[in-house]
Amino acid sequence: MKKLRMTFLDSEGKRRNLDPRLAADNLPELTVRDCMNVLRDLNLFEKDDVKLYEQVKEAKYIETIETPIFED
């Protein structure tokens, strides 16, 4: 299973991850970068006067391998 992880820096320089629940597992860089830029530009996400997604940092897919032991 692949999950998309988008990483931003907040207004204090700390890393903030955003993992969408539904995302295609083969998105091109330009598509992901454009989406992240739109999210950044919306300025919707703030906590205690800290903008959570102020700078686009990176995006990657995280793969999880499941190995079933048994299923009833």
Backbone as CSV, one residue per row, in Angstrom:
resi,resn,N_x,N_y,N_z,CA_x,CA_y,CA_z,C_x,C_y,C_z
1,MET,0.839,-1.168,0.000,0.000,0.000,0.000,0.896,1.246,0.000
2,LYS,0.544,2.213,-0.825,1.283,3.473,-0.906,0.430,4.610,-0.362
3,LYS,1.070,5.491,0.417,0.400,6.688,0.911,1.241,7.903,0.530
4,LEU,0.564,8.960,0.166,1.242,10.201,-0.162,1.481,10.999,1.113
5,ARG,2.701,11.483,1.286,3.039,12.363,2.405,3.578,13.669,1.843
6,MET,2.910,14.764,2.187,3.346,16.092,1.764,3.901,16.808,2.998
7,THR,5.107,17.304,2.899,5.763,17.951,4.034,5.947,19.427,3.751
8,PHE,5.544,20.216,4.723,5.660,21.669,4.662,6.492,22.137,5.847
9,LEU,6.927,23.382,5.813,7.494,24.033,6.986,6.482,25.063,7.471
10,ASP,6.302,25.139,8.797,5.388,26.137,9.324,6.114,27.471,9.484
11,SER,5.423,28.462,9.994,6.012,29.798,10.099,7.128,29.868,11.141
12,GLU,7.295,28.803,11.947,8.403,28.726,12.897,9.531,27.837,12.386
13,GLY,9.398,27.317,11.158,10.429,26.471,10.568,10.336,25.001,10.934
14,LYS,9.261,24.589,11.614,9.077,23.183,11.980,8.389,22.434,10.846
15,ARG,8.745,21.153,10.726,8.154,20.306,9.695,6.715,19.950,10.066
16,ARG,5.835,20.016,9.060,4.432,19.624,9.223,4.061,18.708,8.077
17,ASN,3.561,17.511,8.406,3.173,16.547,7.383,1.677,16.592,7.159
18,LEU,1.306,16.399,5.917,-0.095,16.286,5.531,-0.219,15.016,4.700
19,ASP,-1.016,14.065,5.199,-1.201,12.776,4.536,-2.655,12.647,4.093
20,PRO,-2.964,12.963,2.835,-4.348,12.828,2.375,-4.803,11.366,2.439
21,ARG,-6.029,11.170,2.838,-6.546,9.800,2.960,-6.737,9.136,1.602
22,LEU,-7.109,9.913,0.604,-7.313,9.372,-0.733,-6.419,10.122,-1.714
23,ALA,-5.463,9.427,-2.282,-4.583,10.023,-3.286,-4.095,8.909,-4.213
24,ALA,-4.031,9.211,-5.484,-3.505,8.240,-6.444,-2.051,7.938,-6.078
25,ASP,-1.613,6.735,-6.410,-0.249,6.349,-6.039,0.759,6.539,-7.171
26,ASN,0.406,7.355,-8.159,1.319,7.567,-9.282,1.265,9.011,-9.799
27,LEU,1.074,9.951,-8.909,0.952,11.351,-9.314,2.315,11.914,-9.721
28,PRO,2.360,12.685,-10.799,3.635,13.290,-11.212,4.014,14.448,-10.281
29,GLU,5.291,14.756,-10.266,5.806,15.812,-9.391,5.058,17.131,-9.566
30,LEU,4.850,17.538,-10.798,4.218,18.832,-11.057,2.816,18.911,-10.457
31,THR,2.062,17.838,-10.541,0.710,17.800,-9.984,0.740,17.955,-8.469
32,VAL,1.614,17.203,-7.821,1.714,17.265,-6.362,2.223,18.637,-5.924
33,ARG,3.235,19.144,-6.593,3.802,20.451,-6.252,2.743,21.556,-6.399
34,ASP,1.986,21.513,-7.498,0.933,22.509,-7.716,-0.127,22.447,-6.609
35,CYS,-0.515,21.238,-6.241,-1.502,21.060,-5.174,-0.976,21.617,-3.858
36,MET,0.276,21.343,-3.548,0.870,21.840,-2.310,0.953,23.367,-2.313
37,ASN,1.266,23.937,-3.447,1.321,25.397,-3.552,-0.056,26.021,-3.335
38,VAL,-1.090,25.374,-3.861,-2.458,25.871,-3.664,-2.821,25.814,-2.177
39,LEU,-2.525,24.696,-1.521,-2.813,24.569,-0.089,-2.067,25.635,0.712
40,ARG,-0.827,25.870,0.360,-0.029,26.896,1.043,-0.654,28.275,0.864
41,ASP,-1.044,28.581,-0.358,-1.559,29.914,-0.680,-2.939,30.198,-0.085
42,LEU,-3.684,29.164,0.289,-5.007,29.363,0.879,-4.945,29.986,2.273
43,ASN,-3.845,29.766,2.982,-3.680,30.303,4.344,-4.842,29.928,5.267
44,LEU,-5.314,28.705,5.154,-6.437,28.266,5.968,-6.020,27.597,7.278
45,PHE,-4.794,27.125,7.331,-4.384,26.290,8.446,-3.465,27.071,9.384
46,GLU,-3.995,27.342,10.587,-3.248,28.116,11.566,-3.593,27.607,12.960
47,LYS,-2.585,27.564,13.820,-2.805,27.138,15.196,-1.941,28.003,16.102
48,ASP,-2.551,28.657,17.064,-1.842,29.536,17.999,-0.969,30.550,17.264
49,ASP,-1.528,31.190,16.259,-0.844,32.216,15.449,0.348,31.686,14.659
50,VAL,0.424,30.374,14.451,1.476,29.762,13.639,0.830,29.236,12.366
51,LYS,1.285,29.705,11.223,0.794,29.178,9.947,1.412,27.803,9.748
52,LEU,0.554,26.781,9.613,1.036,25.400,9.598,1.695,24.985,8.291
53,TYR,1.220,25.483,7.179,1.749,25.063,5.880,2.246,26.286,5.118
54,GLU,3.317,26.888,5.594,3.797,28.131,5.012,4.756,27.926,3.846
55,GLN,5.566,26.858,3.880,6.559,26.640,2.818,6.535,25.173,2.384
56,VAL,6.497,24.948,1.079,6.536,23.593,0.540,7.941,23.033,0.736
57,LYS,8.040,21.840,1.325,9.349,21.226,1.589,9.609,20.017,0.704
58,GLU,8.723,19.009,0.761,8.935,17.787,-0.015,7.642,16.983,-0.091
59,ALA,7.644,16.016,-0.976,6.540,15.063,-1.073,7.136,13.700,-1.402
60,LYS,6.511,12.667,-0.853,6.999,11.316,-1.116,5.871,10.324,-0.894
61,TYR,6.057,9.155,-1.458,5.153,8.048,-1.202,5.788,7.162,-0.144
62,ILE,4.965,6.728,0.790,5.411,5.805,1.825,4.724,4.479,1.546
63,GLU,5.522,3.448,1.426,4.982,2.122,1.127,4.945,1.268,2.382
64,THR,3.819,0.599,2.575,3.642,-0.315,3.689,3.436,-1.714,3.126
65,ILE,4.186,-2.634,3.638,4.043,-4.027,3.195,3.317,-4.789,4.293
66,GLU,2.228,-5.420,3.910,1.459,-6.225,4.850,1.722,-7.696,4.572
67,THR,2.000,-8.439,5.623,2.226,-9.873,5.497,1.207,-10.592,6.385
68,PRO,0.133,-11.098,5.783,-0.900,-11.752,6.581,-0.355,-13.017,7.258
69,ILE,-0.789,-13.237,8.480,-0.428,-14.455,9.188,-1.596,-15.442,9.098
70,PHE,-2.810,-14.949,9.350,-3.990,-15.760,9.159,-5.217,-14.855,9.056
71,GLU,-6.312,-15.395,8.572,-7.568,-14.665,8.483,-8.707,-15.630,8.702
72,ASP,-9.575,-15.359,9.650,-10.723,-16.239,9.925,-11.925,-15.766,9.170
